[in-house]
Amino acid sequence: CTSIFKSLLIIISLTIGLLSSQVVMAQPANDLCSGAITIPVDVGSCTSGNTTGTNVGATDSQESPAPCGNTVYGGGDVWYEFTMPAGETNLVIDLISGITGGVLRGQLYEGSCGSLSRVLCASFLDPNGLVIYAGLTGGNTYFLRIFEGRNDAFGSFVFCLSTLPPANDDCANAINLTVGSLADCASNTVTTN
């Protein structure tokens, strides 16, 4: 009876050990293109707040086409969706904080999930700089795929999307205005951002 009891304890201990060694990670809500999180694009600079994301538990969405350019893609992507503001053509991605031990990359697409087209190849997202994607179309919806190249570094990251500030955003680039008669004012147009 004692040997049966010992054998049963060993089996139970092994089973508990095996089960506790299996860590199951929940996938992020935006693990697939169809679950892309809609985020804002601020005009001129990031003002509406930052987006916090994670690649912990992310899997390869197997969305085609795969990232292009001189990049490594090991899977583990997360998706975001945004609409480019009307009249704007340049997107700025500001990675405020990245993941430890890894390099995040971003790839832009347009279209719809399952039939996406690459807009621009993958770029390194660097917490020490900005990434600017030029030539986008205001009013169009785009998808941003974020992934860690080798898919071996995981964690949270914080970023924001904006457009480039106007050329006369600071005093050094002020636009000279000509003072004219009251009749001249009807032909002048003033815009602000």
LUMVOMI-589302 format. One record per residue (C-alpha): residue number from 1; residue in one letter; x, y, z. Coordinates in nm, 2 decimals. Layout:
BEGIN
<pt><num>NUM</num><residu>a</residu><x>X</x><y>Y</y><z>Z</z></pt>
...
end
This chain:
BEGIN
<pt><num>1</num><residu>c</residu><x>0.00</x><y>0.00</y><z>0.00</z></pt>
<pt><num>2</num><residu>t</residu><x>0.29</x><y>0.24</y><z>0.08</z></pt>
<pt><num>3</num><residu>s</residu><x>0.46</x><y>0.18</y><z>-0.26</z></pt>
<pt><num>4</num><residu>i</residu><x>0.13</x><y>0.25</y><z>-0.44</z></pt>
<pt><num>5</num><residu>f</residu><x>0.08</x><y>0.57</y><z>-0.24</z></pt>
<pt><num>6</num><residu>k</residu><x>0.44</x><y>0.68</y><z>-0.32</z></pt>
<pt><num>7</num><residu>s</residu><x>0.39</x><y>0.60</y><z>-0.69</z></pt>
<pt><num>8</num><residu>l</residu><x>0.07</x><y>0.80</y><z>-0.69</z></pt>
<pt><num>9</num><residu>l</residu><x>0.24</x><y>1.10</y><z>-0.52</z></pt>
<pt><num>10</num><residu>i</residu><x>0.52</x><y>1.09</y><z>-0.78</z></pt>
<pt><num>11</num><residu>i</residu><x>0.27</x><y>1.08</y><z>-1.07</z></pt>
<pt><num>12</num><residu>i</residu><x>0.07</x><y>1.37</y><z>-0.92</z></pt>
<pt><num>13</num><residu>s</residu><x>0.39</x><y>1.57</y><z>-0.85</z></pt>
<pt><num>14</num><residu>l</residu><x>0.51</x><y>1.51</y><z>-1.21</z></pt>
<pt><num>15</num><residu>t</residu><x>0.18</x><y>1.61</y><z>-1.36</z></pt>
<pt><num>16</num><residu>i</residu><x>0.16</x><y>1.93</y><z>-1.15</z></pt>
<pt><num>17</num><residu>g</residu><x>0.52</x><y>2.01</y><z>-1.25</z></pt>
<pt><num>18</num><residu>l</residu><x>0.45</x><y>1.96</y><z>-1.62</z></pt>
<pt><num>19</num><residu>l</residu><x>0.13</x><y>2.17</y><z>-1.61</z></pt>
<pt><num>20</num><residu>s</residu><x>0.29</x><y>2.46</y><z>-1.42</z></pt>
<pt><num>21</num><residu>s</residu><x>0.58</x><y>2.47</y><z>-1.67</z></pt>
<pt><num>22</num><residu>q</residu><x>0.34</x><y>2.54</y><z>-1.96</z></pt>
<pt><num>23</num><residu>v</residu><x>0.28</x><y>2.91</y><z>-1.97</z></pt>
<pt><num>24</num><residu>v</residu><x>-0.01</x><y>3.01</y><z>-2.19</z></pt>
<pt><num>25</num><residu>m</residu><x>0.00</x><y>3.37</y><z>-2.32</z></pt>
<pt><num>26</num><residu>a</residu><x>-0.31</x><y>3.54</y><z>-2.43</z></pt>
<pt><num>27</num><residu>q</residu><x>-0.28</x><y>3.70</y><z>-2.77</z></pt>
<pt><num>28</num><residu>p</residu><x>-0.32</x><y>4.07</y><z>-2.80</z></pt>
<pt><num>29</num><residu>a</residu><x>-0.66</x><y>4.19</y><z>-2.93</z></pt>
<pt><num>30</num><residu>n</residu><x>-0.48</x><y>4.32</y><z>-3.24</z></pt>
<pt><num>31</num><residu>d</residu><x>-0.29</x><y>4.00</y><z>-3.31</z></pt>
<pt><num>32</num><residu>l</residu><x>-0.46</x><y>3.97</y><z>-3.65</z></pt>
<pt><num>33</num><residu>c</residu><x>-0.52</x><y>4.24</y><z>-3.92</z></pt>
<pt><num>34</num><residu>s</residu><x>-0.90</x><y>4.19</y><z>-3.87</z></pt>
<pt><num>35</num><residu>g</residu><x>-0.85</x><y>4.30</y><z>-3.50</z></pt>
<pt><num>36</num><residu>a</residu><x>-0.65</x><y>4.62</y><z>-3.59</z></pt>
<pt><num>37</num><residu>i</residu><x>-0.69</x><y>4.89</y><z>-3.32</z></pt>
<pt><num>38</num><residu>t</residu><x>-0.80</x><y>5.22</y><z>-3.47</z></pt>
<pt><num>39</num><residu>i</residu><x>-0.56</x><y>5.50</y><z>-3.36</z></pt>
<pt><num>40</num><residu>p</residu><x>-0.56</x><y>5.88</y><z>-3.42</z></pt>
<pt><num>41</num><residu>v</residu><x>-0.32</x><y>6.08</y><z>-3.64</z></pt>
<pt><num>42</num><residu>d</residu><x>-0.26</x><y>6.42</y><z>-3.49</z></pt>
<pt><num>43</num><residu>v</residu><x>-0.20</x><y>6.71</y><z>-3.72</z></pt>
<pt><num>44</num><residu>g</residu><x>0.13</x><y>6.88</y><z>-3.67</z></pt>
<pt><num>45</num><residu>s</residu><x>0.24</x><y>6.70</y><z>-3.36</z></pt>
<pt><num>46</num><residu>c</residu><x>0.13</x><y>6.44</y><z>-3.11</z></pt>
<pt><num>47</num><residu>t</residu><x>-0.14</x><y>6.60</y><z>-2.90</z></pt>
<pt><num>48</num><residu>s</residu><x>-0.42</x><y>6.35</y><z>-2.84</z></pt>
<pt><num>49</num><residu>g</residu><x>-0.22</x><y>6.10</y><z>-2.64</z></pt>
<pt><num>50</num><residu>n</residu><x>0.01</x><y>5.81</y><z>-2.69</z></pt>
<pt><num>51</num><residu>t</residu><x>-0.08</x><y>5.45</y><z>-2.79</z></pt>
<pt><num>52</num><residu>t</residu><x>0.05</x><y>5.17</y><z>-2.58</z></pt>
<pt><num>53</num><residu>g</residu><x>0.10</x><y>4.84</y><z>-2.74</z></pt>
<pt><num>54</num><residu>t</residu><x>0.25</x><y>4.50</y><z>-2.67</z></pt>
<pt><num>55</num><residu>n</residu><x>0.38</x><y>4.21</y><z>-2.87</z></pt>
<pt><num>56</num><residu>v</residu><x>0.36</x><y>3.97</y><z>-2.57</z></pt>
<pt><num>57</num><residu>g</residu><x>0.18</x><y>3.66</y><z>-2.70</z></pt>
<pt><num>58</num><residu>a</residu><x>0.16</x><y>3.79</y><z>-3.06</z></pt>
<pt><num>59</num><residu>t</residu><x>0.16</x><y>3.54</y><z>-3.33</z></pt>
<pt><num>60</num><residu>d</residu><x>0.24</x><y>3.55</y><z>-3.70</z></pt>
<pt><num>61</num><residu>s</residu><x>-0.08</x><y>3.68</y><z>-3.86</z></pt>
<pt><num>62</num><residu>q</residu><x>0.03</x><y>3.53</y><z>-4.19</z></pt>
<pt><num>63</num><residu>e</residu><x>-0.11</x><y>3.84</y><z>-4.36</z></pt>
<pt><num>64</num><residu>s</residu><x>0.02</x><y>3.88</y><z>-4.71</z></pt>
<pt><num>65</num><residu>p</residu><x>0.22</x><y>4.04</y><z>-4.84</z></pt>
<pt><num>66</num><residu>a</residu><x>0.50</x><y>3.99</y><z>-4.59</z></pt>
<pt><num>67</num><residu>p</residu><x>0.71</x><y>4.28</y><z>-4.49</z></pt>
<pt><num>68</num><residu>c</residu><x>0.96</x><y>4.39</y><z>-4.76</z></pt>
<pt><num>69</num><residu>g</residu><x>1.29</x><y>4.57</y><z>-4.76</z></pt>
<pt><num>70</num><residu>n</residu><x>1.61</x><y>4.48</y><z>-4.58</z></pt>
<pt><num>71</num><residu>t</residu><x>1.43</x><y>4.34</y><z>-4.28</z></pt>
<pt><num>72</num><residu>v</residu><x>1.40</x><y>4.02</y><z>-4.08</z></pt>
<pt><num>73</num><residu>y</residu><x>1.05</x><y>3.90</y><z>-4.01</z></pt>
<pt><num>74</num><residu>g</residu><x>1.01</x><y>3.63</y><z>-3.75</z></pt>
<pt><num>75</num><residu>g</residu><x>0.64</x><y>3.67</y><z>-3.70</z></pt>
<pt><num>76</num><residu>g</residu><x>0.47</x><y>3.80</y><z>-3.39</z></pt>
<pt><num>77</num><residu>d</residu><x>0.30</x><y>4.11</y><z>-3.54</z></pt>
<pt><num>78</num><residu>v</residu><x>0.03</x><y>4.34</y><z>-3.41</z></pt>
<pt><num>79</num><residu>w</residu><x>-0.19</x><y>4.57</y><z>-3.62</z></pt>
<pt><num>80</num><residu>y</residu><x>-0.32</x><y>4.93</y><z>-3.60</z></pt>
<pt><num>81</num><residu>e</residu><x>-0.55</x><y>5.11</y><z>-3.84</z></pt>
<pt><num>82</num><residu>f</residu><x>-0.56</x><y>5.49</y><z>-3.90</z></pt>
<pt><num>83</num><residu>t</residu><x>-0.71</x><y>5.74</y><z>-4.15</z></pt>
<pt><num>84</num><residu>m</residu><x>-0.47</x><y>6.00</y><z>-4.28</z></pt>
<pt><num>85</num><residu>p</residu><x>-0.61</x><y>6.35</y><z>-4.22</z></pt>
<pt><num>86</num><residu>a</residu><x>-0.75</x><y>6.53</y><z>-4.52</z></pt>
<pt><num>87</num><residu>g</residu><x>-0.49</x><y>6.72</y><z>-4.71</z></pt>
<pt><num>88</num><residu>e</residu><x>-0.19</x><y>6.56</y><z>-4.54</z></pt>
<pt><num>89</num><residu>t</residu><x>0.06</x><y>6.33</y><z>-4.71</z></pt>
<pt><num>90</num><residu>n</residu><x>0.34</x><y>6.28</y><z>-4.46</z></pt>
<pt><num>91</num><residu>l</residu><x>0.30</x><y>6.04</y><z>-4.16</z></pt>
<pt><num>92</num><residu>v</residu><x>0.54</x><y>6.07</y><z>-3.86</z></pt>
<pt><num>93</num><residu>i</residu><x>0.58</x><y>5.77</y><z>-3.63</z></pt>
<pt><num>94</num><residu>d</residu><x>0.73</x><y>5.87</y><z>-3.29</z></pt>
<pt><num>95</num><residu>l</residu><x>0.83</x><y>5.56</y><z>-3.09</z></pt>
<pt><num>96</num><residu>i</residu><x>0.84</x><y>5.70</y><z>-2.74</z></pt>
<pt><num>97</num><residu>s</residu><x>0.96</x><y>5.38</y><z>-2.58</z></pt>
<pt><num>98</num><residu>g</residu><x>1.05</x><y>5.04</y><z>-2.73</z></pt>
<pt><num>99</num><residu>i</residu><x>1.10</x><y>4.69</y><z>-2.60</z></pt>
<pt><num>100</num><residu>t</residu><x>1.41</x><y>4.59</y><z>-2.42</z></pt>
<pt><num>101</num><residu>g</residu><x>1.65</x><y>4.38</y><z>-2.62</z></pt>
<pt><num>102</num><residu>g</residu><x>1.47</x><y>4.41</y><z>-2.95</z></pt>
<pt><num>103</num><residu>v</residu><x>1.42</x><y>4.63</y><z>-3.25</z></pt>
<pt><num>104</num><residu>l</residu><x>1.06</x><y>4.71</y><z>-3.35</z></pt>
<pt><num>105</num><residu>r</residu><x>0.98</x><y>4.76</y><z>-3.72</z></pt>
<pt><num>106</num><residu>g</residu><x>0.68</x><y>4.91</y><z>-3.89</z></pt>
<pt><num>107</num><residu>q</residu><x>0.52</x><y>4.83</y><z>-4.23</z></pt>
<pt><num>108</num><residu>l</residu><x>0.24</x><y>5.03</y><z>-4.39</z></pt>
<pt><num>109</num><residu>y</residu><x>-0.03</x><y>4.88</y><z>-4.60</z></pt>
<pt><num>110</num><residu>e</residu><x>-0.36</x><y>4.99</y><z>-4.76</z></pt>
<pt><num>111</num><residu>g</residu><x>-0.66</x><y>4.80</y><z>-4.87</z></pt>
<pt><num>112</num><residu>s</residu><x>-0.85</x><y>4.56</y><z>-4.65</z></pt>
<pt><num>113</num><residu>c</residu><x>-0.74</x><y>4.26</y><z>-4.44</z></pt>
<pt><num>114</num><residu>g</residu><x>-0.69</x><y>3.96</y><z>-4.67</z></pt>
<pt><num>115</num><residu>s</residu><x>-0.61</x><y>4.18</y><z>-4.97</z></pt>
<pt><num>116</num><residu>l</residu><x>-0.36</x><y>4.43</y><z>-4.85</z></pt>
<pt><num>117</num><residu>s</residu><x>-0.10</x><y>4.62</y><z>-5.07</z></pt>
<pt><num>118</num><residu>r</residu><x>0.23</x><y>4.73</y><z>-4.93</z></pt>
<pt><num>119</num><residu>v</residu><x>0.26</x><y>5.11</y><z>-4.93</z></pt>
<pt><num>120</num><residu>l</residu><x>0.61</x><y>5.14</y><z>-4.79</z></pt>
<pt><num>121</num><residu>c</residu><x>0.87</x><y>4.89</y><z>-4.68</z></pt>
<pt><num>122</num><residu>a</residu><x>0.95</x><y>4.82</y><z>-4.32</z></pt>
<pt><num>123</num><residu>s</residu><x>1.14</x><y>5.08</y><z>-4.12</z></pt>
<pt><num>124</num><residu>f</residu><x>1.32</x><y>5.05</y><z>-3.79</z></pt>
<pt><num>125</num><residu>l</residu><x>1.12</x><y>5.22</y><z>-3.52</z></pt>
<pt><num>126</num><residu>d</residu><x>1.38</x><y>5.40</y><z>-3.30</z></pt>
<pt><num>127</num><residu>p</residu><x>1.30</x><y>5.56</y><z>-2.96</z></pt>
<pt><num>128</num><residu>n</residu><x>1.58</x><y>5.81</y><z>-3.04</z></pt>
<pt><num>129</num><residu>g</residu><x>1.43</x><y>5.93</y><z>-3.37</z></pt>
<pt><num>130</num><residu>l</residu><x>1.12</x><y>5.97</y><z>-3.59</z></pt>
<pt><num>131</num><residu>v</residu><x>1.02</x><y>5.77</y><z>-3.89</z></pt>
<pt><num>132</num><residu>i</residu><x>0.85</x><y>5.97</y><z>-4.17</z></pt>
<pt><num>133</num><residu>y</residu><x>0.65</x><y>5.80</y><z>-4.44</z></pt>
<pt><num>134</num><residu>a</residu><x>0.59</x><y>6.04</y><z>-4.73</z></pt>
<pt><num>135</num><residu>g</residu><x>0.35</x><y>6.03</y><z>-5.02</z></pt>
<pt><num>136</num><residu>l</residu><x>0.04</x><y>5.91</y><z>-4.84</z></pt>
<pt><num>137</num><residu>t</residu><x>-0.31</x><y>6.02</y><z>-4.94</z></pt>
<pt><num>138</num><residu>g</residu><x>-0.52</x><y>6.23</y><z>-4.71</z></pt>
<pt><num>139</num><residu>g</residu><x>-0.86</x><y>6.06</y><z>-4.62</z></pt>
<pt><num>140</num><residu>n</residu><x>-0.73</x><y>5.71</y><z>-4.70</z></pt>
<pt><num>141</num><residu>t</residu><x>-0.72</x><y>5.43</y><z>-4.44</z></pt>
<pt><num>142</num><residu>y</residu><x>-0.39</x><y>5.26</y><z>-4.38</z></pt>
<pt><num>143</num><residu>f</residu><x>-0.28</x><y>4.96</y><z>-4.17</z></pt>
<pt><num>144</num><residu>l</residu><x>0.04</x><y>4.97</y><z>-3.96</z></pt>
<pt><num>145</num><residu>r</residu><x>0.20</x><y>4.63</y><z>-3.88</z></pt>
<pt><num>146</num><residu>i</residu><x>0.44</x><y>4.64</y><z>-3.59</z></pt>
<pt><num>147</num><residu>f</residu><x>0.67</x><y>4.35</y><z>-3.52</z></pt>
<pt><num>148</num><residu>e</residu><x>1.01</x><y>4.27</y><z>-3.36</z></pt>
<pt><num>149</num><residu>g</residu><x>1.24</x><y>4.14</y><z>-3.63</z></pt>
<pt><num>150</num><residu>r</residu><x>1.36</x><y>3.81</y><z>-3.49</z></pt>
<pt><num>151</num><residu>n</residu><x>1.05</x><y>3.77</y><z>-3.27</z></pt>
<pt><num>152</num><residu>d</residu><x>1.26</x><y>3.70</y><z>-2.97</z></pt>
<pt><num>153</num><residu>a</residu><x>1.21</x><y>4.02</y><z>-2.76</z></pt>
<pt><num>154</num><residu>f</residu><x>0.88</x><y>4.09</y><z>-2.60</z></pt>
<pt><num>155</num><residu>g</residu><x>0.72</x><y>4.37</y><z>-2.41</z></pt>
<pt><num>156</num><residu>s</residu><x>0.52</x><y>4.69</y><z>-2.42</z></pt>
<pt><num>157</num><residu>f</residu><x>0.59</x><y>4.99</y><z>-2.64</z></pt>
<pt><num>158</num><residu>v</residu><x>0.45</x><y>5.34</y><z>-2.67</z></pt>
<pt><num>159</num><residu>f</residu><x>0.41</x><y>5.54</y><z>-2.98</z></pt>
<pt><num>160</num><residu>c</residu><x>0.21</x><y>5.82</y><z>-3.15</z></pt>
<pt><num>161</num><residu>l</residu><x>0.12</x><y>5.91</y><z>-3.50</z></pt>
<pt><num>162</num><residu>s</residu><x>0.12</x><y>6.27</y><z>-3.64</z></pt>
<pt><num>163</num><residu>t</residu><x>0.17</x><y>6.46</y><z>-3.96</z></pt>
<pt><num>164</num><residu>l</residu><x>0.46</x><y>6.69</y><z>-4.02</z></pt>
<pt><num>165</num><residu>p</residu><x>0.42</x><y>7.04</y><z>-3.86</z></pt>
<pt><num>166</num><residu>p</residu><x>0.37</x><y>7.32</y><z>-4.11</z></pt>
<pt><num>167</num><residu>a</residu><x>0.68</x><y>7.48</y><z>-4.25</z></pt>
<pt><num>168</num><residu>n</residu><x>0.62</x><y>7.80</y><z>-4.06</z></pt>
<pt><num>169</num><residu>d</residu><x>0.58</x><y>7.63</y><z>-3.72</z></pt>
<pt><num>170</num><residu>d</residu><x>0.84</x><y>7.83</y><z>-3.55</z></pt>
<pt><num>171</num><residu>c</residu><x>0.96</x><y>8.19</y><z>-3.55</z></pt>
<pt><num>172</num><residu>a</residu><x>1.27</x><y>8.12</y><z>-3.77</z></pt>
<pt><num>173</num><residu>n</residu><x>1.04</x><y>8.01</y><z>-4.05</z></pt>
<pt><num>174</num><residu>a</residu><x>0.77</x><y>8.27</y><z>-4.02</z></pt>
<pt><num>175</num><residu>i</residu><x>0.59</x><y>8.37</y><z>-4.34</z></pt>
<pt><num>176</num><residu>n</residu><x>0.61</x><y>8.74</y><z>-4.42</z></pt>
<pt><num>177</num><residu>l</residu><x>0.27</x><y>8.90</y><z>-4.46</z></pt>
<pt><num>178</num><residu>t</residu><x>0.21</x><y>9.21</y><z>-4.67</z></pt>
<pt><num>179</num><residu>v</residu><x>0.00</x><y>9.48</y><z>-4.52</z></pt>
<pt><num>180</num><residu>g</residu><x>-0.24</x><y>9.62</y><z>-4.78</z></pt>
<pt><num>181</num><residu>s</residu><x>-0.56</x><y>9.82</y><z>-4.80</z></pt>
<pt><num>182</num><residu>l</residu><x>-0.88</x><y>9.69</y><z>-4.67</z></pt>
<pt><num>183</num><residu>a</residu><x>-0.99</x><y>9.61</y><z>-5.03</z></pt>
<pt><num>184</num><residu>d</residu><x>-0.69</x><y>9.37</y><z>-5.05</z></pt>
<pt><num>185</num><residu>c</residu><x>-0.81</x><y>9.15</y><z>-4.76</z></pt>
<pt><num>186</num><residu>a</residu><x>-1.08</x><y>8.98</y><z>-4.96</z></pt>
<pt><num>187</num><residu>s</residu><x>-0.81</x><y>8.79</y><z>-5.16</z></pt>
<pt><num>188</num><residu>n</residu><x>-0.60</x><y>8.67</y><z>-4.87</z></pt>
<pt><num>189</num><residu>t</residu><x>-0.65</x><y>8.32</y><z>-4.72</z></pt>
<pt><num>190</num><residu>v</residu><x>-0.53</x><y>8.23</y><z>-4.38</z></pt>
<pt><num>191</num><residu>t</residu><x>-0.50</x><y>7.87</y><z>-4.27</z></pt>
<pt><num>192</num><residu>t</residu><x>-0.41</x><y>7.73</y><z>-3.93</z></pt>
<pt><num>193</num><residu>n</residu><x>-0.31</x><y>7.39</y><z>-3.79</z></pt>
end
